[in-house]
Amino acid sequence: MAFFTSAINILQTLVVAIGAGLAVWGVINLLEGYGNDNRATRS
């Protein structure tokens, strides 16, 4: 049972890390988008 508990904790840490990484990536993309002149239309 201890193995499952540690495995679940590791999975939770991975999910949180991936989520945080995606959030940071999204914010950086937003900032880059607003930082550009935005003359070209983006689809």
Full PDB file with SEQRES, HELIX, SHEET, SSBOND, CRYST1, ORIGX, SCALE, CONECT and MASTER records, all heavy atoms in Angstrom:
SEQRES   1 A   43  MET ALA PHE PHE THR SER ALA ILE ASN ILE LEU GLN THR          
SEQRES   2 A   43  LEU VAL VAL ALA ILE GLY ALA GLY LEU ALA VAL TRP GLY          
SEQRES   3 A   43  VAL ILE ASN LEU LEU GLU GLY TYR GLY ASN ASP ASN ARG          
SEQRES   4 A   43  ALA THR ARG SER                                              
HELIX    1 AA1 ALA A    2  GLY A   35  1                                  34    
CRYST1    1.000    1.000    1.000  90.00  90.00  90.00 P 1           1          
ORIGX1      1.000000  0.000000  0.000000        0.00000                         
ORIGX2      0.000000  1.000000  0.000000        0.00000                         
ORIGX3      0.000000  0.000000  1.000000        0.00000                         
SCALE1      1.000000  0.000000  0.000000        0.00000                         
SCALE2      0.000000  1.000000  0.000000        0.00000                         
SCALE3      0.000000  0.000000  1.000000        0.00000                         
ATOM      1  N   MET A   1       0.823  -1.198   0.000  1.00  0.00           N  
ATOM      2  CA  MET A   1       0.000   0.000   0.000  1.00  0.00           C  
ATOM      3  C   MET A   1       0.862   1.255   0.000  1.00  0.00           C  
ATOM      4  O   MET A   1       0.500   2.266  -0.586  1.00  0.00           O  
ATOM      5  CB  MET A   1      -0.910  -0.021   1.232  1.00  0.00           C  
ATOM      6  CG  MET A   1      -2.032   0.972   1.154  1.00  0.00           C  
ATOM      7  SD  MET A   1      -3.178   0.557  -0.198  1.00  0.00           S  
ATOM      8  CE  MET A   1      -4.177   2.010  -0.231  1.00  0.00           C  
ATOM      9  N   ALA A   2       1.997   1.168   0.653  1.00  0.00           N  
ATOM     10  CA  ALA A   2       2.891   2.333   0.691  1.00  0.00           C  
ATOM     11  C   ALA A   2       3.397   2.668  -0.706  1.00  0.00           C  
ATOM     12  O   ALA A   2       3.601   3.837  -1.031  1.00  0.00           O  
ATOM     13  CB  ALA A   2       4.068   2.057   1.630  1.00  0.00           C  
ATOM     14  N   PHE A   3       3.585   1.622  -1.532  1.00  0.00           N  
ATOM     15  CA  PHE A   3       4.046   1.863  -2.905  1.00  0.00           C  
ATOM     16  C   PHE A   3       3.013   2.682  -3.669  1.00  0.00           C  
ATOM     17  O   PHE A   3       3.348   3.622  -4.377  1.00  0.00           O  
ATOM     18  CB  PHE A   3       4.293   0.530  -3.610  1.00  0.00           C  
ATOM     19  CG  PHE A   3       4.524   0.689  -5.085  1.00  0.00           C  
ATOM     20  CD1 PHE A   3       5.746   1.158  -5.549  1.00  0.00           C  
ATOM     21  CD2 PHE A   3       3.529   0.384  -5.999  1.00  0.00           C  
ATOM     22  CE1 PHE A   3       5.973   1.322  -6.911  1.00  0.00           C  
ATOM     23  CE2 PHE A   3       3.744   0.539  -7.359  1.00  0.00           C  
ATOM     24  CZ  PHE A   3       4.970   1.005  -7.804  1.00  0.00           C  
ATOM     25  N   PHE A   4       1.730   2.309  -3.515  1.00  0.00           N  
ATOM     26  CA  PHE A   4       0.683   3.044  -4.216  1.00  0.00           C  
ATOM     27  C   PHE A   4       0.597   4.480  -3.724  1.00  0.00           C  
ATOM     28  O   PHE A   4       0.399   5.406  -4.500  1.00  0.00           O  
ATOM     29  CB  PHE A   4      -0.663   2.338  -4.020  1.00  0.00           C  
ATOM     30  CG  PHE A   4      -0.768   1.051  -4.790  1.00  0.00           C  
ATOM     31  CD1 PHE A   4      -0.789  -0.159  -4.119  1.00  0.00           C  
ATOM     32  CD2 PHE A   4      -0.821   1.060  -6.172  1.00  0.00           C  
ATOM     33  CE1 PHE A   4      -0.867  -1.348  -4.831  1.00  0.00           C  
ATOM     34  CE2 PHE A   4      -0.907  -0.130  -6.890  1.00  0.00           C  
ATOM     35  CZ  PHE A   4      -0.932  -1.336  -6.213  1.00  0.00           C  
ATOM     36  N   THR A   5       0.759   4.681  -2.430  1.00  0.00           N  
ATOM     37  CA  THR A   5       0.703   6.035  -1.866  1.00  0.00           C  
ATOM     38  C   THR A   5       1.824   6.895  -2.439  1.00  0.00           C  
ATOM     39  O   THR A   5       1.584   8.029  -2.859  1.00  0.00           O  
ATOM     40  CB  THR A   5       0.813   5.976  -0.332  1.00  0.00           C  
ATOM     41  OG1 THR A   5      -0.218   5.118   0.165  1.00  0.00           O  
ATOM     42  CG2 THR A   5       0.648   7.359   0.264  1.00  0.00           C  
ATOM     43  N   SER A   6       3.029   6.348  -2.498  1.00  0.00           N  
ATOM     44  CA  SER A   6       4.145   7.133  -3.041  1.00  0.00           C  
ATOM     45  C   SER A   6       3.969   7.350  -4.543  1.00  0.00           C  
ATOM     46  O   SER A   6       4.281   8.426  -5.056  1.00  0.00           O  
ATOM     47  CB  SER A   6       5.478   6.430  -2.762  1.00  0.00           C  
ATOM     48  OG  SER A   6       5.530   5.189  -3.440  1.00  0.00           O  
ATOM     49  N   ALA A   7       3.432   6.363  -5.245  1.00  0.00           N  
ATOM     50  CA  ALA A   7       3.204   6.520  -6.682  1.00  0.00           C  
ATOM     51  C   ALA A   7       2.171   7.609  -6.936  1.00  0.00           C  
ATOM     52  O   ALA A   7       2.335   8.438  -7.845  1.00  0.00           O  
ATOM     53  CB  ALA A   7       2.745   5.194  -7.283  1.00  0.00           C  
ATOM     54  N   ILE A   8       1.116   7.644  -6.144  1.00  0.00           N  
ATOM     55  CA  ILE A   8       0.089   8.672  -6.303  1.00  0.00           C  
ATOM     56  C   ILE A   8       0.676  10.047  -6.004  1.00  0.00           C  
ATOM     57  O   ILE A   8       0.392  11.028  -6.704  1.00  0.00           O  
ATOM     58  CB  ILE A   8      -1.112   8.357  -5.384  1.00  0.00           C  
ATOM     59  CG1 ILE A   8      -1.881   7.146  -5.932  1.00  0.00           C  
ATOM     60  CG2 ILE A   8      -2.036   9.568  -5.272  1.00  0.00           C  
ATOM     61  CD1 ILE A   8      -2.945   6.630  -4.988  1.00  0.00           C  
ATOM     62  N   ASN A   9       1.511  10.140  -4.987  1.00  0.00           N  
ATOM     63  CA  ASN A   9       2.140  11.428  -4.659  1.00  0.00           C  
ATOM     64  C   ASN A   9       3.033  11.897  -5.802  1.00  0.00           C  
ATOM     65  O   ASN A   9       3.041  13.075  -6.148  1.00  0.00           O  
ATOM     66  CB  ASN A   9       2.958  11.308  -3.367  1.00  0.00           C  
ATOM     67  CG  ASN A   9       2.051  11.265  -2.144  1.00  0.00           C  
ATOM     68  OD1 ASN A   9       0.915  11.725  -2.191  1.00  0.00           O  
ATOM     69  ND2 ASN A   9       2.551  10.703  -1.066  1.00  0.00           N  
ATOM     70  N   ILE A  10       3.769  10.983  -6.405  1.00  0.00           N  
ATOM     71  CA  ILE A  10       4.642  11.338  -7.526  1.00  0.00           C  
ATOM     72  C   ILE A  10       3.800  11.797  -8.715  1.00  0.00           C  
ATOM     73  O   ILE A  10       4.113  12.797  -9.360  1.00  0.00           O  
ATOM     74  CB  ILE A  10       5.533  10.134  -7.905  1.00  0.00           C  
ATOM     75  CG1 ILE A  10       6.554   9.881  -6.793  1.00  0.00           C  
ATOM     76  CG2 ILE A  10       6.233  10.378  -9.233  1.00  0.00           C  
ATOM     77  CD1 ILE A  10       7.339   8.598  -6.972  1.00  0.00           C  
ATOM     78  N   LEU A  11       2.702  11.095  -8.991  1.00  0.00           N  
ATOM     79  CA  LEU A  11       1.830  11.486 -10.102  1.00  0.00           C  
ATOM     80  C   LEU A  11       1.220  12.859  -9.857  1.00  0.00           C  
ATOM     81  O   LEU A  11       1.141  13.681 -10.766  1.00  0.00           O  
ATOM     82  CB  LEU A  11       0.719  10.448 -10.289  1.00  0.00           C  
ATOM     83  CG  LEU A  11       1.137   9.162 -10.993  1.00  0.00           C  
ATOM     84  CD1 LEU A  11      -0.023   8.170 -11.007  1.00  0.00           C  
ATOM     85  CD2 LEU A  11       1.594   9.453 -12.414  1.00  0.00           C  
ATOM     86  N   GLN A  12       0.810  13.131  -8.629  1.00  0.00           N  
ATOM     87  CA  GLN A  12       0.247  14.443  -8.312  1.00  0.00           C  
ATOM     88  C   GLN A  12       1.287  15.525  -8.528  1.00  0.00           C  
ATOM     89  O   GLN A  12       0.980  16.587  -9.075  1.00  0.00           O  
ATOM     90  CB  GLN A  12      -0.232  14.468  -6.861  1.00  0.00           C  
ATOM     91  CG  GLN A  12      -1.539  13.729  -6.656  1.00  0.00           C  
ATOM     92  CD  GLN A  12      -1.970  13.718  -5.205  1.00  0.00           C  
ATOM     93  OE1 GLN A  12      -1.138  13.880  -4.314  1.00  0.00           O  
ATOM     94  NE2 GLN A  12      -3.252  13.516  -4.973  1.00  0.00           N  
ATOM     95  N   THR A  13       2.519  15.273  -8.121  1.00  0.00           N  
ATOM     96  CA  THR A  13       3.584  16.250  -8.317  1.00  0.00           C  
ATOM     97  C   THR A  13       3.831  16.496  -9.801  1.00  0.00           C  
ATOM     98  O   THR A  13       3.990  17.643 -10.236  1.00  0.00           O  
ATOM     99  CB  THR A  13       4.885  15.758  -7.644  1.00  0.00           C  
ATOM    100  OG1 THR A  13       4.611  15.490  -6.270  1.00  0.00           O  
ATOM    101  CG2 THR A  13       5.978  16.800  -7.746  1.00  0.00           C  
ATOM    102  N   LEU A  14       3.828  15.426 -10.596  1.00  0.00           N  
ATOM    103  CA  LEU A  14       4.029  15.572 -12.034  1.00  0.00           C  
ATOM    104  C   LEU A  14       2.904  16.383 -12.664  1.00  0.00           C  
ATOM    105  O   LEU A  14       3.160  17.266 -13.485  1.00  0.00           O  
ATOM    106  CB  LEU A  14       4.089  14.188 -12.695  1.00  0.00           C  
ATOM    107  CG  LEU A  14       5.420  13.458 -12.569  1.00  0.00           C  
ATOM    108  CD1 LEU A  14       5.295  12.048 -13.150  1.00  0.00           C  
ATOM    109  CD2 LEU A  14       6.515  14.216 -13.290  1.00  0.00           C  
ATOM    110  N   VAL A  15       1.662  16.095 -12.281  1.00  0.00           N  
ATOM    111  CA  VAL A  15       0.525  16.819 -12.850  1.00  0.00           C  
ATOM    112  C   VAL A  15       0.616  18.295 -12.498  1.00  0.00           C  
ATOM    113  O   VAL A  15       0.391  19.164 -13.347  1.00  0.00           O  
ATOM    114  CB  VAL A  15      -0.798  16.203 -12.345  1.00  0.00           C  
ATOM    115  CG1 VAL A  15      -1.970  17.102 -12.683  1.00  0.00           C  
ATOM    116  CG2 VAL A  15      -0.991  14.827 -12.966  1.00  0.00           C  
ATOM    117  N   VAL A  16       0.956  18.605 -11.257  1.00  0.00           N  
ATOM    118  CA  VAL A  16       1.076  20.004 -10.841  1.00  0.00           C  
ATOM    119  C   VAL A  16       2.208  20.685 -11.599  1.00  0.00           C  
ATOM    120  O   VAL A  16       2.064  21.813 -12.070  1.00  0.00           O  
ATOM    121  CB  VAL A  16       1.310  20.081  -9.318  1.00  0.00           C  
ATOM    122  CG1 VAL A  16       1.696  21.493  -8.905  1.00  0.00           C  
ATOM    123  CG2 VAL A  16       0.053  19.647  -8.581  1.00  0.00           C  
ATOM    124  N   ALA A  17       3.338  19.991 -11.763  1.00  0.00           N  
ATOM    125  CA  ALA A  17       4.479  20.580 -12.470  1.00  0.00           C  
ATOM    126  C   ALA A  17       4.132  20.834 -13.932  1.00  0.00           C  
ATOM    127  O   ALA A  17       4.459  21.885 -14.488  1.00  0.00           O  
ATOM    128  CB  ALA A  17       5.692  19.654 -12.360  1.00  0.00           C  
ATOM    129  N   ILE A  18       3.455  19.889 -14.566  1.00  0.00           N  
ATOM    130  CA  ILE A  18       3.069  20.064 -15.974  1.00  0.00           C  
ATOM    131  C   ILE A  18       2.078  21.206 -16.108  1.00  0.00           C  
ATOM    132  O   ILE A  18       2.188  22.041 -17.015  1.00  0.00           O  
ATOM    133  CB  ILE A  18       2.493  18.750 -16.531  1.00  0.00           C  
ATOM    134  CG1 ILE A  18       3.617  17.702 -16.647  1.00  0.00           C  
ATOM    135  CG2 ILE A  18       1.834  18.972 -17.878  1.00  0.00           C  
ATOM    136  CD1 ILE A  18       3.111  16.314 -16.978  1.00  0.00           C  
ATOM    137  N   GLY A  19       1.120  21.267 -15.195  1.00  0.00           N  
ATOM    138  CA  GLY A  19       0.138  22.349 -15.219  1.00  0.00           C  
ATOM    139  C   GLY A  19       0.798  23.708 -15.047  1.00  0.00           C  
ATOM    140  O   GLY A  19       0.470  24.661 -15.753  1.00  0.00           O  
ATOM    141  N   ALA A  20       1.736  23.800 -14.120  1.00  0.00           N  
ATOM    142  CA  ALA A  20       2.424  25.068 -13.901  1.00  0.00           C  
ATOM    143  C   ALA A  20       3.250  25.434 -15.130  1.00  0.00           C  
ATOM    144  O   ALA A  20       3.288  26.597 -15.537  1.00  0.00           O  
ATOM    145  CB  ALA A  20       3.324  24.967 -12.669  1.00  0.00           C  
ATOM    146  N   GLY A  21       3.902  24.460 -15.733  1.00  0.00           N  
ATOM    147  CA  GLY A  21       4.693  24.721 -16.935  1.00  0.00           C  
ATOM    148  C   GLY A  21       3.824  25.217 -18.080  1.00  0.00           C  
ATOM    149  O   GLY A  21       4.188  26.165 -18.778  1.00  0.00           O  
ATOM    150  N   LEU A  22       2.653  24.595 -18.250  1.00  0.00           N  
ATOM    151  CA  LEU A  22       1.748  25.046 -19.309  1.00  0.00           C  
ATOM    152  C   LEU A  22       1.241  26.453 -19.026  1.00  0.00           C  
ATOM    153  O   LEU A  22       1.104  27.270 -19.944  1.00  0.00           O  
ATOM    154  CB  LEU A  22       0.559  24.083 -19.428  1.00  0.00           C  
ATOM    155  CG  LEU A  22       0.867  22.762 -20.118  1.00  0.00           C  
ATOM    156  CD1 LEU A  22      -0.354  21.848 -20.055  1.00  0.00           C  
ATOM    157  CD2 LEU A  22       1.287  22.972 -21.560  1.00  0.00           C  
ATOM    158  N   ALA A  23       0.967  26.757 -17.766  1.00  0.00           N  
ATOM    159  CA  ALA A  23       0.486  28.097 -17.413  1.00  0.00           C  
ATOM    160  C   ALA A  23       1.550  29.140 -17.714  1.00  0.00           C  
ATOM    161  O   ALA A  23       1.258  30.189 -18.298  1.00  0.00           O  
ATOM    162  CB  ALA A  23       0.105  28.143 -15.935  1.00  0.00           C  
ATOM    163  N   VAL A  24       2.792  28.861 -17.354  1.00  0.00           N  
ATOM    164  CA  VAL A  24       3.886  29.799 -17.627  1.00  0.00           C  
ATOM    165  C   VAL A  24       4.055  29.968 -19.130  1.00  0.00           C  
ATOM    166  O   VAL A  24       4.222  31.085 -19.627  1.00  0.00           O  
ATOM    167  CB  VAL A  24       5.195  29.298 -16.978  1.00  0.00           C  
ATOM    168  CG1 VAL A  24       6.385  30.108 -17.465  1.00  0.00           C  
ATOM    169  CG2 VAL A  24       5.074  29.375 -15.460  1.00  0.00           C  
ATOM    170  N   TRP A  25       3.994  28.871 -19.885  1.00  0.00           N  
ATOM    171  CA  TRP A  25       4.129  28.929 -21.344  1.00  0.00           C  
ATOM    172  C   TRP A  25       3.019  29.777 -21.946  1.00  0.00           C  
ATOM    173  O   TRP A  25       3.257  30.593 -22.849  1.00  0.00           O  
ATOM    174  CB  TRP A  25       4.111  27.511 -21.897  1.00  0.00           C  
ATOM    175  CG  TRP A  25       4.220  27.432 -23.386  1.00  0.00           C  
ATOM    176  CD1 TRP A  25       5.349  27.617 -24.124  1.00  0.00           C  
ATOM    177  CD2 TRP A  25       3.162  27.152 -24.313  1.00  0.00           C  
ATOM    178  NE1 TRP A  25       5.046  27.456 -25.459  1.00  0.00           N  
ATOM    179  CE2 TRP A  25       3.722  27.181 -25.604  1.00  0.00           C  
ATOM    180  CE3 TRP A  25       1.811  26.882 -24.162  1.00  0.00           C  
ATOM    181  CZ2 TRP A  25       2.951  26.934 -26.733  1.00  0.00           C  
ATOM    182  CZ3 TRP A  25       1.045  26.643 -25.294  1.00  0.00           C  
ATOM    183  CH2 TRP A  25       1.619  26.672 -26.565  1.00  0.00           C  
ATOM    184  N   GLY A  26       1.801  29.610 -21.457  1.00  0.00           N  
ATOM    185  CA  GLY A  26       0.677  30.393 -21.960  1.00  0.00           C  
ATOM    186  C   GLY A  26       0.840  31.869 -21.681  1.00  0.00           C  
ATOM    187  O   GLY A  26       0.567  32.716 -22.532  1.00  0.00           O  
ATOM    188  N   VAL A  27       1.280  32.210 -20.469  1.00  0.00           N  
ATOM    189  CA  VAL A  27       1.476  33.622 -20.115  1.00  0.00           C  
ATOM    190  C   VAL A  27       2.563  34.226 -20.987  1.00  0.00           C  
ATOM    191  O   VAL A  27       2.422  35.344 -21.482  1.00  0.00           O  
ATOM    192  CB  VAL A  27       1.831  33.747 -18.625  1.00  0.00           C  
ATOM    193  CG1 VAL A  27       2.326  35.154 -18.294  1.00  0.00           C  
ATOM    194  CG2 VAL A  27       0.614  33.402 -17.769  1.00  0.00           C  
ATOM    195  N   ILE A  28       3.646  33.490 -21.218  1.00  0.00           N  
ATOM    196  CA  ILE A  28       4.737  34.006 -22.064  1.00  0.00           C  
ATOM    197  C   ILE A  28       4.226  34.242 -23.482  1.00  0.00           C  
ATOM    198  O   ILE A  28       4.524  35.263 -24.105  1.00  0.00           O  
ATOM    199  CB  ILE A  28       5.926  33.028 -22.051  1.00  0.00           C  
ATOM    200  CG1 ILE A  28       6.603  33.065 -20.686  1.00  0.00           C  
ATOM    201  CG2 ILE A  28       6.918  33.364 -23.160  1.00  0.00           C  
ATOM    202  CD1 ILE A  28       7.691  32.028 -20.516  1.00  0.00           C  
ATOM    203  N   ASN A  29       3.431  33.305 -24.005  1.00  0.00           N  
ATOM    204  CA  ASN A  29       2.874  33.489 -25.349  1.00  0.00           C  
ATOM    205  C   ASN A  29       1.958  34.699 -25.405  1.00  0.00           C  
ATOM    206  O   ASN A  29       1.973  35.446 -26.383  1.00  0.00           O  
ATOM    207  CB  ASN A  29       2.107  32.232 -25.783  1.00  0.00           C  
ATOM    208  CG  ASN A  29       3.032  31.204 -26.387  1.00  0.00           C  
ATOM    209  OD1 ASN A  29       4.124  31.513 -26.832  1.00  0.00           O  
ATOM    210  ND2 ASN A  29       2.587  29.960 -26.401  1.00  0.00           N  
ATOM    211  N   LEU A  30       1.154  34.904 -24.377  1.00  0.00           N  
ATOM    212  CA  LEU A  30       0.277  36.073 -24.337  1.00  0.00           C  
ATOM    213  C   LEU A  30       1.103  37.356 -24.332  1.00  0.00           C  
ATOM    214  O   LEU A  30       0.812  38.310 -25.063  1.00  0.00           O  
ATOM    215  CB  LEU A  30      -0.615  36.033 -23.099  1.00  0.00           C  
ATOM    216  CG  LEU A  30      -1.860  35.153 -23.214  1.00  0.00           C  
ATOM    217  CD1 LEU A  30      -2.600  35.143 -21.883  1.00  0.00           C  
ATOM    218  CD2 LEU A  30      -2.778  35.670 -24.303  1.00  0.00           C  
ATOM    219  N   LEU A  31       2.136  37.376 -23.496  1.00  0.00           N  
ATOM    220  CA  LEU A  31       2.962  38.583 -23.409  1.00  0.00           C  
ATOM    221  C   LEU A  31       3.661  38.845 -24.734  1.00  0.00           C  
ATOM    222  O   LEU A  31       3.766  39.997 -25.168  1.00  0.00           O  
ATOM    223  CB  LEU A  31       3.993  38.437 -22.281  1.00  0.00           C  
ATOM    224  CG  LEU A  31       3.404  38.443 -20.874  1.00  0.00           C  
ATOM    225  CD1 LEU A  31       4.497  38.206 -19.848  1.00  0.00           C  
ATOM    226  CD2 LEU A  31       2.684  39.754 -20.595  1.00  0.00           C  
ATOM    227  N   GLU A  32       4.144  37.792 -25.385  1.00  0.00           N  
ATOM    228  CA  GLU A  32       4.798  37.982 -26.682  1.00  0.00           C  
ATOM    229  C   GLU A  32       3.797  38.488 -27.712  1.00  0.00           C  
ATOM    230  O   GLU A  32       4.126  39.334 -28.539  1.00  0.00           O  
ATOM    231  CB  GLU A  32       5.418  36.661 -27.153  1.00  0.00           C  
ATOM    232  CG  GLU A  32       6.683  36.302 -26.399  1.00  0.00           C  
ATOM    233  CD  GLU A  32       7.311  35.030 -26.939  1.00  0.00           C  
ATOM    234  OE1 GLU A  32       6.676  34.358 -27.775  1.00  0.00           O  
ATOM    235  OE2 GLU A  32       8.430  34.715 -26.531  1.00  0.00           O  
ATOM    236  N   GLY A  33       2.573  37.987 -27.664  1.00  0.00           N  
ATOM    237  CA  GLY A  33       1.554  38.422 -28.601  1.00  0.00           C  
ATOM    238  C   GLY A  33       1.218  39.891 -28.411  1.00  0.00           C  
ATOM    239  O   GLY A  33       1.103  40.644 -29.374  1.00  0.00           O  
ATOM    240  N   TYR A  34       1.086  40.324 -27.156  1.00  0.00           N  
ATOM    241  CA  TYR A  34       0.767  41.729 -26.908  1.00  0.00           C  
ATOM    242  C   TYR A  34       1.988  42.613 -27.158  1.00  0.00           C  
ATOM    243  O   TYR A  34       1.841  43.787 -27.447  1.00  0.00           O  
ATOM    244  CB  TYR A  34       0.270  41.918 -25.473  1.00  0.00           C  
ATOM    245  CG  TYR A  34      -1.138  41.417 -25.275  1.00  0.00           C  
ATOM    246  CD1 TYR A  34      -1.421  40.450 -24.318  1.00  0.00           C  
ATOM    247  CD2 TYR A  34      -2.180  41.905 -26.053  1.00  0.00           C  
ATOM    248  CE1 TYR A  34      -2.705  39.984 -24.135  1.00  0.00           C  
ATOM    249  CE2 TYR A  34      -3.472  41.447 -25.883  1.00  0.00           C  
ATOM    250  CZ  TYR A  34      -3.732  40.487 -24.921  1.00  0.00           C  
ATOM    251  OH  TYR A  34      -4.999  40.026 -24.754  1.00  0.00           O  
ATOM    252  N   GLY A  35       3.173  42.044 -27.042  1.00  0.00           N  
ATOM    253  CA  GLY A  35       4.379  42.826 -27.256  1.00  0.00           C  
ATOM    254  C   GLY A  35       4.621  43.121 -28.725  1.00  0.00           C  
ATOM    255  O   GLY A  35       5.253  44.106 -29.072  1.00  0.00           O  
ATOM    256  N   ASN A  36       4.102  42.279 -29.622  1.00  0.00           N  
ATOM    257  CA  ASN A  36       4.271  42.499 -31.058  1.00  0.00           C  
ATOM    258  C   ASN A  36       3.359  43.629 -31.540  1.00  0.00           C  
ATOM    259  O   ASN A  36       2.457  44.050 -30.829  1.00  0.00           O  
ATOM    260  CB  ASN A  36       3.963  41.204 -31.836  1.00  0.00           C  
ATOM    261  CG  ASN A  36       5.004  40.126 -31.559  1.00  0.00           C  
ATOM    262  OD1 ASN A  36       6.124  40.432 -31.185  1.00  0.00           O  
ATOM    263  ND2 ASN A  36       4.610  38.887 -31.748  1.00  0.00           N  
ATOM    264  N   ASP A  37       3.600  44.065 -32.756  1.00  0.00           N  
ATOM    265  CA  ASP A  37       2.756  45.139 -33.316  1.00  0.00           C  
ATOM    266  C   ASP A  37       1.361  44.642 -33.665  1.00  0.00           C  
ATOM    267  O   ASP A  37       0.441  45.436 -33.796  1.00  0.00           O  
ATOM    268  CB  ASP A  37       3.415  45.723 -34.575  1.00  0.00           C  
ATOM    269  CG  ASP A  37       4.629  46.551 -34.227  1.00  0.00           C  
ATOM    270  OD1 ASP A  37       4.721  47.033 -33.084  1.00  0.00           O  
ATOM    271  OD2 ASP A  37       5.487  46.710 -35.097  1.00  0.00           O  
ATOM    272  N   ASN A  38       1.215  43.308 -33.836  1.00  0.00           N  
ATOM    273  CA  ASN A  38      -0.078  42.705 -34.159  1.00  0.00           C  
ATOM    274  C   ASN A  38      -0.643  43.231 -35.474  1.00  0.00           C  
ATOM    275  O   ASN A  38      -1.851  43.385 -35.620  1.00  0.00           O  
ATOM    276  CB  ASN A  38      -1.095  42.955 -33.027  1.00  0.00           C  
ATOM    277  CG  ASN A  38      -0.773  42.079 -31.808  1.00  0.00           C  
ATOM    278  OD1 ASN A  38      -0.203  41.010 -31.944  1.00  0.00           O  
ATOM    279  ND2 ASN A  38      -1.141  42.547 -30.645  1.00  0.00           N  
ATOM    280  N   ARG A  39       0.221  43.534 -36.437  1.00  0.00           N  
ATOM    281  CA  ARG A  39      -0.272  43.968 -37.745  1.00  0.00           C  
ATOM    282  C   ARG A  39      -0.802  42.787 -38.539  1.00  0.00           C  
ATOM    283  O   ARG A  39      -1.755  42.904 -39.269  1.00  0.00           O  
ATOM    284  CB  ARG A  39       0.851  44.661 -38.528  1.00  0.00           C  
ATOM    285  CG  ARG A  39       1.052  46.107 -38.074  1.00  0.00           C  
ATOM    286  CD  ARG A  39       2.212  46.714 -38.809  1.00  0.00           C  
ATOM    287  NE  ARG A  39       3.458  46.143 -38.271  1.00  0.00           N  
ATOM    288  CZ  ARG A  39       4.667  46.521 -38.646  1.00  0.00           C  
ATOM    289  NH1 ARG A  39       4.800  47.440 -39.558  1.00  0.00           N  
ATOM    290  NH2 ARG A  39       5.724  45.986 -38.120  1.00  0.00           N  
ATOM    291  N   ALA A  40      -0.166  41.645 -38.411  1.00  0.00           N  
ATOM    292  CA  ALA A  40      -0.622  40.458 -39.116  1.00  0.00           C  
ATOM    293  C   ALA A  40      -1.796  39.856 -38.364  1.00  0.00           C  
ATOM    294  O   ALA A  40      -1.810  39.795 -37.138  1.00  0.00           O  
ATOM    295  CB  ALA A  40       0.521  39.432 -39.203  1.00  0.00           C  
ATOM    296  N   THR A  41      -2.779  39.399 -39.112  1.00  0.00           N  
ATOM    297  CA  THR A  41      -3.951  38.793 -38.479  1.00  0.00           C  
ATOM    298  C   THR A  41      -3.611  37.374 -38.079  1.00  0.00           C  
ATOM    299  O   THR A  41      -3.027  36.625 -38.874  1.00  0.00           O  
ATOM    300  CB  THR A  41      -5.150  38.795 -39.429  1.00  0.00           C  
ATOM    301  OG1 THR A  41      -4.756  38.117 -40.622  1.00  0.00           O  
ATOM    302  CG2 THR A  41      -5.576  40.203 -39.752  1.00  0.00           C  
ATOM    303  N   ARG A  42      -3.950  37.017 -36.875  1.00  0.00           N  
ATOM    304  CA  ARG A  42      -3.666  35.667 -36.396  1.00  0.00           C  
ATOM    305  C   ARG A  42      -4.947  34.864 -36.416  1.00  0.00           C  
ATOM    306  O   ARG A  42      -5.999  35.350 -36.021  1.00  0.00           O  
ATOM    307  CB  ARG A  42      -3.125  35.709 -34.965  1.00  0.00           C  
ATOM    308  CG  ARG A  42      -1.775  36.376 -34.882  1.00  0.00           C  
ATOM    309  CD  ARG A  42      -1.254  36.300 -33.477  1.00  0.00           C  
ATOM    310  NE  ARG A  42       0.097  36.894 -33.413  1.00  0.00           N  
ATOM    311  CZ  ARG A  42       0.993  36.499 -32.525  1.00  0.00           C  
ATOM    312  NH1 ARG A  42       0.696  35.601 -31.658  1.00  0.00           N  
ATOM    313  NH2 ARG A  42       2.165  37.062 -32.511  1.00  0.00           N  
ATOM    314  N   SER A  43      -4.870  33.624 -36.872  1.00  0.00           N  
ATOM    315  CA  SER A  43      -6.061  32.796 -36.902  1.00  0.00           C  
ATOM    316  C   SER A  43      -6.040  31.845 -35.710  1.00  0.00           C  
ATOM    317  O   SER A  43      -5.013  31.572 -35.156  1.00  0.00           O  
ATOM    318  CB  SER A  43      -6.121  31.983 -38.182  1.00  0.00           C  
ATOM    319  OG  SER A  43      -4.934  31.237 -38.342  1.00  0.00           O  
TER     320      SER A  43                                                      
MASTER        0    0    0    1    0    0    0    6  319    1    0    4          
END                                                                             
